[in-house]
Amino acid sequence: MTQDSNQMGAGEFKTHCLKLIDRVNQTKQPIIITKHGKPMAKLTPWLTDKR
């Protein structure tokens, strides 16, 4: 993961995806997944409506 907030390459994401899903759920901070340095996808927490 880079210092640039929450960005990582697709290969690293593939290796750690289950842990990253848990981390995103806990921190509520998205992770940008890159390929060759270009943003390709974003993993975001599922936000439930608690009314």
N, CA, C and O atoms as CSV, one atom per row, in Angstrom:
chain,resi,resn,atom,element,x,y,z
A,1,MET,N,N,0.858,-1.176,0.000
A,1,MET,CA,C,0.000,0.000,0.000
A,1,MET,C,C,0.893,1.224,0.000
A,1,MET,O,O,1.874,1.286,0.742
A,2,THR,N,N,0.558,2.191,-0.825
A,2,THR,CA,C,1.385,3.391,-0.885
A,2,THR,C,C,1.008,4.350,0.225
A,2,THR,O,O,-0.051,4.237,0.842
A,3,GLN,N,N,1.896,5.292,0.462
A,3,GLN,CA,C,1.631,6.341,1.446
A,3,GLN,C,C,0.507,7.244,0.958
A,3,GLN,O,O,-0.158,7.906,1.754
A,4,ASP,N,N,0.296,7.268,-0.368
A,4,ASP,CA,C,-0.709,8.123,-0.981
A,4,ASP,C,C,-2.094,7.640,-0.584
A,4,ASP,O,O,-2.858,7.164,-1.424
A,5,SER,N,N,-2.409,7.762,0.675
A,5,SER,CA,C,-3.696,7.331,1.199
A,5,SER,C,C,-3.830,5.830,1.037
A,5,SER,O,O,-2.972,5.091,1.520
A,6,ASN,N,N,-4.854,5.359,0.388
A,6,ASN,CA,C,-5.119,3.924,0.319
A,6,ASN,C,C,-5.108,3.431,-1.117
A,6,ASN,O,O,-6.156,3.075,-1.656
A,7,GLN,N,N,-3.946,3.405,-1.742
A,7,GLN,CA,C,-3.813,2.883,-3.098
A,7,GLN,C,C,-2.907,1.666,-3.083
A,7,GLN,O,O,-1.954,1.598,-2.307
A,8,MET,N,N,-3.212,0.705,-3.946
A,8,MET,CA,C,-2.345,-0.461,-4.070
A,8,MET,C,C,-2.522,-1.069,-5.443
A,8,MET,O,O,-3.542,-0.889,-6.107
A,9,GLY,N,N,-1.500,-1.792,-5.844
A,9,GLY,CA,C,-1.547,-2.485,-7.121
A,9,GLY,C,C,-2.488,-3.675,-7.073
A,9,GLY,O,O,-2.784,-4.214,-6.007
A,10,ALA,N,N,-2.954,-4.075,-8.254
A,10,ALA,CA,C,-3.905,-5.181,-8.354
A,10,ALA,C,C,-3.314,-6.490,-7.820
A,10,ALA,O,O,-4.026,-7.280,-7.200
A,11,GLY,N,N,-2.027,-6.723,-8.055
A,11,GLY,CA,C,-1.393,-7.949,-7.572
A,11,GLY,C,C,-1.390,-8.028,-6.059
A,11,GLY,O,O,-1.680,-9.077,-5.484
A,12,GLU,N,N,-1.061,-6.915,-5.414
A,12,GLU,CA,C,-1.074,-6.876,-3.945
A,12,GLU,C,C,-2.493,-7.039,-3.426
A,12,GLU,O,O,-2.717,-7.740,-2.439
A,13,PHE,N,N,-3.453,-6.395,-4.085
A,13,PHE,CA,C,-4.848,-6.538,-3.677
A,13,PHE,C,C,-5.285,-7.997,-3.762
A,13,PHE,O,O,-5.940,-8.509,-2.854
A,14,LYS,N,N,-4.921,-8.663,-4.855
A,14,LYS,CA,C,-5.295,-10.067,-5.043
A,14,LYS,C,C,-4.751,-10.933,-3.909
A,14,LYS,O,O,-5.438,-11.835,-3.429
A,15,THR,N,N,-3.534,-10.663,-3.487
A,15,THR,CA,C,-2.905,-11.437,-2.424
A,15,THR,C,C,-3.587,-11.248,-1.079
A,15,THR,O,O,-3.665,-12.189,-0.289
A,16,HIS,N,N,-4.086,-10.034,-0.803
A,16,HIS,CA,C,-4.592,-9.702,0.532
A,16,HIS,C,C,-6.076,-9.320,0.556
A,16,HIS,O,O,-6.529,-8.693,1.514
A,17,CYS,N,N,-6.831,-9.681,-0.466
A,17,CYS,CA,C,-8.187,-9.127,-0.612
A,17,CYS,C,C,-9.112,-9.403,0.584
A,17,CYS,O,O,-9.865,-8.510,0.971
A,18,LEU,N,N,-9.088,-10.584,1.175
A,18,LEU,CA,C,-10.004,-10.853,2.288
A,18,LEU,C,C,-9.690,-9.977,3.502
A,18,LEU,O,O,-10.605,-9.477,4.157
A,19,LYS,N,N,-8.412,-9.790,3.803
A,19,LYS,CA,C,-8.027,-8.905,4.906
A,19,LYS,C,C,-8.392,-7.459,4.591
A,19,LYS,O,O,-8.804,-6.711,5.477
A,20,LEU,N,N,-8.241,-7.071,3.336
A,20,LEU,CA,C,-8.556,-5.695,2.950
A,20,LEU,C,C,-10.054,-5.410,3.033
A,20,LEU,O,O,-10.459,-4.304,3.392
A,21,ILE,N,N,-10.864,-6.391,2.709
A,21,ILE,CA,C,-12.318,-6.222,2.853
A,21,ILE,C,C,-12.659,-5.956,4.318
A,21,ILE,O,O,-13.461,-5.072,4.618
A,22,ASP,N,N,-12.053,-6.716,5.228
A,22,ASP,CA,C,-12.287,-6.490,6.656
A,22,ASP,C,C,-11.804,-5.109,7.076
A,22,ASP,O,O,-12.481,-4.413,7.833
A,23,ARG,N,N,-10.627,-4.708,6.581
A,23,ARG,CA,C,-10.075,-3.397,6.948
A,23,ARG,C,C,-10.965,-2.250,6.471
A,23,ARG,O,O,-11.205,-1.296,7.211
A,24,VAL,N,N,-11.450,-2.346,5.241
A,24,VAL,CA,C,-12.333,-1.303,4.710
A,24,VAL,C,C,-13.622,-1.240,5.528
A,24,VAL,O,O,-14.134,-0.155,5.804
A,25,ASN,N,N,-14.137,-2.390,5.910
A,25,ASN,CA,C,-15.352,-2.425,6.722
A,25,ASN,C,C,-15.125,-1.781,8.084
A,25,ASN,O,O,-16.004,-1.079,8.585
A,26,GLN,N,N,-13.971,-2.005,8.688
A,26,GLN,CA,C,-13.684,-1.436,10.010
A,26,GLN,C,C,-13.379,0.056,9.952
A,26,GLN,O,O,-13.895,0.830,10.759
A,27,THR,N,N,-12.545,0.458,9.003
A,27,THR,CA,C,-12.083,1.855,8.955
A,27,THR,C,C,-13.018,2.778,8.192
A,27,THR,O,O,-12.977,3.995,8.369
A,28,LYS,N,N,-13.868,2.196,7.338
A,28,LYS,CA,C,-14.771,2.966,6.463
A,28,LYS,C,C,-13.996,3.824,5.459
A,28,LYS,O,O,-14.534,4.789,4.916
A,29,GLN,N,N,-12.725,3.468,5.215
A,29,GLN,CA,C,-11.883,4.180,4.250
A,29,GLN,C,C,-11.744,3.331,2.986
A,29,GLN,O,O,-11.371,2.161,3.074
A,30,PRO,N,N,-12.037,3.899,1.813
A,30,PRO,CA,C,-11.933,3.121,0.575
A,30,PRO,C,C,-10.483,2.843,0.194
A,30,PRO,O,O,-9.564,3.514,0.662
A,31,ILE,N,N,-10.297,1.850,-0.656
A,31,ILE,CA,C,-8.991,1.518,-1.209
A,31,ILE,C,C,-9.103,1.615,-2.733
A,31,ILE,O,O,-10.018,1.051,-3.331
A,32,ILE,N,N,-8.171,2.329,-3.347
A,32,ILE,CA,C,-8.095,2.441,-4.796
A,32,ILE,C,C,-7.156,1.341,-5.296
A,32,ILE,O,O,-6.027,1.214,-4.822
A,33,ILE,N,N,-7.632,0.557,-6.250
A,33,ILE,CA,C,-6.829,-0.518,-6.814
A,33,ILE,C,C,-6.308,-0.044,-8.170
A,33,ILE,O,O,-7.076,0.399,-9.024
A,34,THR,N,N,-4.997,-0.144,-8.350
A,34,THR,CA,C,-4.371,0.360,-9.563
A,34,THR,C,C,-3.789,-0.782,-10.396
A,34,THR,O,O,-3.515,-1.874,-9.898
A,35,LYS,N,N,-3.614,-0.487,-11.670
A,35,LYS,CA,C,-2.948,-1.410,-12.575
A,35,LYS,C,C,-1.974,-0.584,-13.394
A,35,LYS,O,O,-2.378,0.325,-14.120
A,36,HIS,N,N,-0.709,-0.894,-13.281
A,36,HIS,CA,C,0.345,-0.117,-13.948
A,36,HIS,C,C,0.275,1.350,-13.551
A,36,HIS,O,O,0.526,2.236,-14.368
A,37,GLY,N,N,-0.070,1.604,-12.281
A,37,GLY,CA,C,-0.101,2.958,-11.746
A,37,GLY,C,C,-1.363,3.748,-12.042
A,37,GLY,O,O,-1.489,4.892,-11.604
A,38,LYS,N,N,-2.297,3.163,-12.774
A,38,LYS,CA,C,-3.538,3.873,-13.114
A,38,LYS,C,C,-4.695,3.304,-12.289
A,38,LYS,O,O,-4.847,2.086,-12.197
A,39,PRO,N,N,-5.503,4.171,-11.695
A,39,PRO,CA,C,-6.660,3.692,-10.925
A,39,PRO,C,C,-7.612,2.881,-11.802
A,39,PRO,O,O,-7.974,3.310,-12.898
A,40,MET,N,N,-8.011,1.719,-11.319
A,40,MET,CA,C,-8.899,0.836,-12.077
A,40,MET,C,C,-10.197,0.521,-11.335
A,40,MET,O,O,-11.239,0.316,-11.959
A,41,ALA,N,N,-10.134,0.484,-10.000
A,41,ALA,CA,C,-11.314,0.121,-9.211
A,41,ALA,C,C,-11.182,0.719,-7.822
A,41,ALA,O,O,-10.101,1.129,-7.399
A,42,LYS,N,N,-12.306,0.759,-7.124
A,42,LYS,CA,C,-12.323,1.271,-5.755
A,42,LYS,C,C,-13.129,0.301,-4.892
A,42,LYS,O,O,-14.262,-0.055,-5.217
A,43,LEU,N,N,-12.514,-0.115,-3.785
A,43,LEU,CA,C,-13.199,-0.944,-2.794
A,43,LEU,C,C,-13.708,-0.003,-1.716
A,43,LEU,O,O,-12.922,0.667,-1.046
A,44,THR,N,N,-15.022,0.048,-1.549
A,44,THR,CA,C,-15.615,0.957,-0.572
A,44,THR,C,C,-16.452,0.167,0.436
A,44,THR,O,O,-16.937,-0.922,0.131
A,45,PRO,N,N,-16.615,0.721,1.629
A,45,PRO,CA,C,-17.446,0.022,2.619
A,45,PRO,C,C,-18.917,0.078,2.232
A,45,PRO,O,O,-19.374,1.028,1.596
A,46,TRP,N,N,-19.638,-0.948,2.623
A,46,TRP,CA,C,-21.078,-0.965,2.429
A,46,TRP,C,C,-21.686,-0.132,3.548
A,46,TRP,O,O,-21.521,-0.458,4.723
A,47,LEU,N,N,-22.378,0.928,3.199
A,47,LEU,CA,C,-22.962,1.818,4.200
A,47,LEU,C,C,-24.441,1.470,4.356
A,47,LEU,O,O,-25.224,1.580,3.413
A,48,THR,N,N,-24.797,1.055,5.548
A,48,THR,CA,C,-26.189,0.714,5.809
A,48,THR,C,C,-26.917,1.936,6.349
A,48,THR,O,O,-26.335,2.771,7.041
A,49,ASP,N,N,-28.167,2.023,6.028
A,49,ASP,CA,C,-28.991,3.140,6.501
A,49,ASP,C,C,-29.603,2.745,7.848
A,49,ASP,O,O,-30.539,1.948,7.908
A,50,LYS,N,N,-29.061,3.314,8.921
A,50,LYS,CA,C,-29.547,2.986,10.264
A,50,LYS,C,C,-30.484,4.080,10.756
A,50,LYS,O,O,-30.068,5.006,11.452
A,51,ARG,N,N,-31.729,3.961,10.392
A,51,ARG,CA,C,-32.723,4.953,10.834
A,51,ARG,C,C,-33.518,4.415,11.972
A,51,ARG,O,O,-34.404,5.099,12.484
